[in-house]
Amino acid sequence: MAFSFISHRDAFVATRLVRDWEHTRKASAVLPATTTQNIFTISGGRVLVHHLIGEFTVVASGTATNLKVTSVPTTGSAVDVTAVLAIASFEAGALLIVEGDGTALIGTSTGAGFAPALTQVPWVCPIGTLRIDASATNTGATKWDIFWEALDPGATVVSA
């Protein structure tokens, strides 16, 4: 549906933008042991990420471990979309909130929704992968949810 607006100087047409959000889920997996683990694969074009949320499904061991999220484009250099978060002893149900601007990965206790973090500005993710990086071997496990919309026709996000 289009709307027409007429001013005294000129005329222009504004088109309503219909936004379609998609949801892709990554099943629970044990944290990578001092390495990386791909969580989502982006293909066919860029996507606008509205929310990227992790949840501990298995308690993290007491081992000192830092976790971060990185975007690894097919072309170009990897970029950390979060700084590291110390996750030792995180309980099952604890949430991980990604703001996407390179600042801290936000961790919450079980039962805390931490709604203020979900009001962040969406961020653009290129073709490639989103991955997590653990600094040590930890027996914890996480699952991930991403809410996104295609910026380029044919863009998709699948669980890695």
C-alpha positions, 0 to 999 in steps of 0.5 A: 500500500502506498501513501502520497504526500503533496507539499507546496514544493514537490510531490513524493510517494512513501511506501510502507515497509513490511518487516518479516522477522524469522526465528532460528534455533540452535539445539543445545551443545557442549561448549567448545573446549578451548576453541570455537563452535559455529552456532549459525550460518548466514547465506544468500545475503546480509541479515539484520539481527534483532536478538541473539540469545543463549541459554545454559542447558547444563551447568557450567563447571567451575573452570575459569572460562571466558566466552564471546561471540564472533562474526566470521564473514565469508569475505573479510576479517572476523569481528567480535560482536561481544567482549568476553564474559566469565561464565564459570559456574553459570547455572542451567537456565542462565541467559546470554544476551548479545547486543552486537556492538562489541561490548560485553556479552550480558549474562543473567541468573536463572529466572532473570529475563533482563528485558532492558538488554532486549531493547538494543538496536539491531545489527547487520550480519554478513554472509558467513558464520556466527560462532562462540569462542571459549577460552578453556574446557568447560562442561557447560552446554548452551542453546541459542536463538536468533531473531532476524530479517533478510536485508538481501533477497534470499538471505537465510540463517540456519543452525550450524 
